[in-house]
């Protein structure tokens, strides 16, 4: 490493008086100090390249969404029917299945797309 020190030609400064504050004294000392220029041109080692991220195809995401939606429809319908109270009617658990199936479809499709894009 080579260092080049060059004095700066500044106008003559008057003698430092006690009237100057600490900031002005610091600035005056800084102006009188020599300028140091480093001439070493060593570069830091380049970081290791990260592996390229694989981009999943749209078909894989769609397939994941469709399979997740179908599975979510079935599971959501079964869970909704199981949660629904047992009524003494001709279509027991239908109301719970009709509420649970669309909720399961949405959740399953979102999960399928998320898993398909990994």
Secondary structure in CASP SS format (residue, H / E / C, confidence):
PFRMAT SS
TARGET T0000
AUTHOR 0000-0000-0000
METHOD secondary structure of the structure
MODEL  1
X C 1.00
X C 1.00
X E 1.00
X E 1.00
X E 1.00
X E 1.00
X C 1.00
X C 1.00
X C 1.00
X C 1.00
X C 1.00
X C 1.00
X C 1.00
X C 1.00
X C 1.00
X C 1.00
X C 1.00
X C 1.00
X C 1.00
X C 1.00
X C 1.00
X H 1.00
X H 1.00
X H 1.00
X H 1.00
X H 1.00
X H 1.00
X H 1.00
X H 1.00
X H 1.00
X H 1.00
X H 1.00
X C 1.00
X C 1.00
X E 1.00
X E 1.00
X E 1.00
X E 1.00
X C 1.00
X C 1.00
X C 1.00
X C 1.00
X C 1.00
X C 1.00
X C 1.00
X C 1.00
X C 1.00
X C 1.00
X C 1.00
X C 1.00
X C 1.00
X C 1.00
X C 1.00
X C 1.00
X C 1.00
X C 1.00
X C 1.00
X H 1.00
X H 1.00
X H 1.00
X H 1.00
X H 1.00
X H 1.00
X H 1.00
X H 1.00
X H 1.00
X H 1.00
X H 1.00
X H 1.00
X H 1.00
X H 1.00
X H 1.00
X H 1.00
X H 1.00
X H 1.00
X H 1.00
X H 1.00
X H 1.00
X H 1.00
X H 1.00
X H 1.00
X H 1.00
X H 1.00
X C 1.00
X C 1.00
X C 1.00
X C 1.00
X C 1.00
X C 1.00
X C 1.00
X C 1.00
X C 1.00
X C 1.00
X H 1.00
X H 1.00
X H 1.00
X H 1.00
X H 1.00
X H 1.00
X H 1.00
X H 1.00
X H 1.00
X H 1.00
X H 1.00
X H 1.00
X H 1.00
X H 1.00
X H 1.00
X H 1.00
X H 1.00
X H 1.00
X H 1.00
X H 1.00
X H 1.00
X H 1.00
X H 1.00
X C 1.00
X C 1.00
END
